Structure formats: structure tokens, C-alpha cells
Amino acid sequence: MLHCPSRAMDIENEIEVLREQLTEKSSNCVYLLKELQLHRRYKENDVSSYELEGLESLGSMLRIVSQSDGFVDISKSTIQWFRVQPEANKKEIISGAIKQSYAPEPHDVGRYLQAEINCCGEMSVVKTAGPVDPAAGLVDYVETLVKNPETEYNVVVLQINGIKQPNDSIHVLCVGKLRMRLSKGKTIIAKEFYSSSMQLCGMRGGGDAAPQAMYWQPRRDLSLVLGFETTRERNSAIMLARRFAIDCNIILAGPGDKTHW
């Protein structure tokens, strides 16, 4: 960057082009897998009334859509999302993921996602064509951040204890080796060491902001939904906090999650 700025800029442009190509190929791969899956279901006479729309990778949004020619109001159906282990085909409920859309979070990588839709007593099941893919370059990025004592993120507070907040003010979330801190200027909103009562996961309530939003319960009497500037920052913050927490013999997971990962 210092001695060859033009070369550094060329490398950045090449990386951006490669990312776009990878996204396009990933989209094509998912489409082909869905076509194969649909063909197999036609042969088995087991065609679902719904399908999943969206890239099956971290940083994207999956949405349940109807394959019926007629109008189907999915909002009136009961929905529940699950993680499925690829080896044992073991289904695990994702607590709070009950909307038409779901944004994969780091714990979902390497696992299938499945949604069960109950419409007027009729149960339908949709599942990703393959395990959720990681985001390109994210693991290396987090490994770089781990070397720092702490990393700061600019966030907005979307909810406090389930109550919506005006999202016009910037807060700073600090993810450190021993604790996490949320502040606005000199005012500390939350500052807690990693503990068994702390919970952390991607936002599960659906909505367009979900891929950039994180649920954080620093302690039992306080829960927050934080919005990040990008999906990359949201996912790196989750991965970084979980990495530091493991070093403190704490496993950070979301509400109702099993913690054997």
C-alpha cells in the first residue's frame, strides 16, 4: 500500500471481480442443485408446494415462496426453521426463527437449513439444496482481527428488550478478548464479561435488515438487537466474540441453541 499503491489498487479490483464471479457461480450451482432436487422429487412424486429463494450462503437472505399458480398467503401459515446436520440428518430447532425469511448466521455454515410450513393443517417442508456456504474471505478476516486486543464496530440499536428504538444514532460495539461493550460517546449502555448467561446470534425475526442484524443478551435482564453497516461486519463480530468466549471456556449461542459446537 505504501510503496506500490497502484499495484495494491489493482489487487483490490481483482479480488472484487473474483468475489462477483464466485457469487455468480454459487448462484448457478444452487439453481442446478434445486433443479436436480426437483427432478428427483418429481420421480418420487414428492413435490413441495414451496421453495427457498435466495443464495444459500452466509450474508444472504433465504425466503419461502409458493410454487402454486394461485395466490397463497404464507403470512397466515405457521413456520419454523431448523438446522440439519448433513451426516446424521439430525434436525435442530432454531428458536425464534418463525418468519417467512431467515438470514443464515455463522453457526449455520456447513449445515442444511429446513423450514416447515403448516398451512390450514397441511404440512410442507422446504430445505436448502446443500449446506450453507461460508462467506468468501471471512475466516481469514476474523483470524486477522483475533490478533487485536479488541475490535470496534459502528452499530445502531434497533431494539432494547424487544422494544423498537429510533435508529438514527451511532453506537460503538467493542468486542474484546474478555468482554463486550456497547457505548454511545462516553455513556456505557452495556459492558459485560463473557459468561454462561450471555447469548449471541444472528437476528431471527426476519425483515430486510436481518442479514446485518445481531441479537445480543449481555445479561439476563437486558437484550439488544444491533444493526451493522455490512453483513461482513455483522458476521465477523459474531465469529470474533464466539472465538474470544471459547478462550474463556464460554460457548456463545442463541436462545434455545444447543452448545455442543
SVG drawing of the C-alpha trace seen along z (x, -y; Angstrom):
<svg xmlns="http://www.w3.org/2000/svg" viewBox="-57 -11 65 53">
<polyline fill="none" stroke="black" stroke-width="0.4" points="0.0,0.0 2.9,-2.4 5.4,-1.6 3.1,-0.3 -0.3,-2.0 -1.3,-1.4 -0.5,2.3 -2.5,2.6 -5.4,1.0 -5.1,3.5 -5.2,6.4 -8.2,5.0 -10.1,4.7 -9.1,8.2 -10.4,9.5 -13.7,7.7 -14.1,9.2 -13.3,12.7 -16.0,12.2 -18.6,11.2 -17.7,14.3 -17.8,16.5 -21.3,15.2 -22.5,15.8 -21.1,19.3 -22.6,20.0 -26.0,18.8 -25.7,21.1 -24.7,24.0 -27.7,23.5 -30.0,23.3 -28.7,26.6 -28.9,28.3 -32.5,27.2 -33.3,28.4 -31.8,31.8 -33.7,31.9 -37.0,31.0 -36.4,33.7 -35.8,36.3 -39.0,35.3 -41.0,35.5 -39.7,39.0 -40.7,39.8 -44.0,37.9 -43.0,35.7 -43.1,32.2 -43.3,29.5 -45.8,26.6 -43.0,24.2 -39.3,23.5 -36.5,21.4 -35.5,18.3 -32.0,16.7 -28.3,17.7 -27.6,20.5 -24.6,18.8 -23.6,16.6 -24.5,13.0 -27.6,13.7 -31.4,14.0 -33.5,17.1 -37.2,16.6 -40.0,19.1 -42.0,18.7 -45.0,20.6 -44.8,22.7 -48.6,22.7 -50.1,20.8 -52.8,19.5 -52.3,16.8 -51.1,18.3 -50.8,16.0 -47.8,17.6 -48.1,14.9 -51.1,16.8 -49.2,20.1 -47.2,21.3 -43.5,21.5 -40.5,23.0 -36.9,23.1 -34.4,25.8 -30.7,26.6 -30.0,30.1 -26.7,31.9 -25.5,33.3 -24.1,36.5 -26.8,37.8 -29.7,35.8 -30.4,34.6 -32.9,31.8 -32.4,28.9 -34.9,26.2 -33.8,22.5 -35.7,20.8 -37.5,17.6 -37.0,18.3 -40.7,18.4 -40.9,15.9 -41.1,16.3 -37.5,15.2 -34.3,16.2 -30.8,14.8 -28.1,17.6 -25.6,16.9 -22.1,18.4 -23.5,21.4 -25.5,22.4 -22.4,22.8 -21.9,26.4 -25.4,27.4 -28.6,27.6 -31.5,25.2 -35.0,26.5 -38.4,24.8 -41.7,26.5 -44.8,24.7 -48.2,25.5 -51.0,24.0 -54.5,24.9 -53.3,28.2 -51.3,29.2 -47.6,29.6 -45.0,28.8 -41.2,28.9 -38.5,27.0 -34.8,27.5 -31.6,25.9 -30.1,27.8 -26.8,28.1 -25.2,27.0 -24.9,23.2 -21.7,21.9 -19.2,19.6 -18.7,16.0 -15.6,15.6 -12.6,14.4 -14.5,14.0 -12.5,16.7 -9.2,15.1 -10.6,11.6 -11.6,12.9 -8.2,14.5 -6.6,11.1 -9.0,9.4 -8.2,12.1 -4.7,10.7 -6.0,7.4 -6.9,6.9 -10.3,5.6 -12.2,4.6 -14.8,1.7 -17.9,1.7 -20.3,-1.2 -23.8,0.1 -27.3,-1.2 -29.6,0.1 -32.7,1.5 -34.4,3.0 -33.9,3.0 -35.7,5.8 -37.9,6.3 -38.9,2.6 -38.1,0.8 -35.7,-2.1 -35.1,-5.1 -32.1,-4.1 -30.7,-7.5 -27.8,-7.5 -24.5,-5.6 -23.2,-3.5 -19.9,-1.7 -19.7,2.1 -16.4,3.2 -15.6,6.9 -12.6,7.7 -10.7,10.8 -12.5,10.8 -15.7,8.8 -18.0,6.9 -19.0,3.3 -21.7,1.1 -21.4,-2.7 -22.6,-6.0 -20.0,-8.7 -18.9,-8.4 -22.2,-6.7 -21.9,-2.9 -25.0,-1.0 -23.7,2.4 -20.3,3.8 -20.1,7.5 -17.5,10.2 -18.2,13.4 -20.4,15.6 -22.9,18.5 -25.8,16.1 -24.7,14.1 -26.4,15.0 -25.3,14.1 -26.7,14.9 -27.9,13.5 -31.3,11.8 -34.0,14.4 -37.1,12.3 -37.0,11.9 -37.1,8.5 -34.8,6.9 -32.3,5.8 -31.8,9.4 -28.6,10.2 -26.9,7.1 -28.5,7.5 -27.3,9.3 -29.1,10.4 -27.1,9.9 -28.1,10.6 -25.3,9.3 -27.1,10.3 -30.5,11.9 -32.3,8.5 -31.1,6.9 -31.4,7.9 -30.4,5.9 -30.7,6.1 -27.9,4.3 -27.7,3.3 -24.3,3.3 -23.1,1.4 -22.5,4.6 -23.2,8.3 -19.4,8.9 -19.1,6.8 -22.1,8.5 -20.8,12.0 -17.2,11.1 -18.5,9.6 -20.4,12.8 -17.4,15.1 -14.9,12.9 -17.0,12.8 -17.5,16.6 -13.8,17.1 -12.8,14.9 -15.6,16.5 -14.2,20.0 -10.8,18.9 -12.7,18.0 -14.3,21.5 -17.7,20.0 -19.8,21.0 -21.9,18.2 -25.1,19.3 -28.6,18.0 -31.8,18.6 -32.6,22.3 -29.5,23.4 -27.6,26.5 -24.0,25.6 -22.1,28.7 -20.5,27.0"/>
</svg>
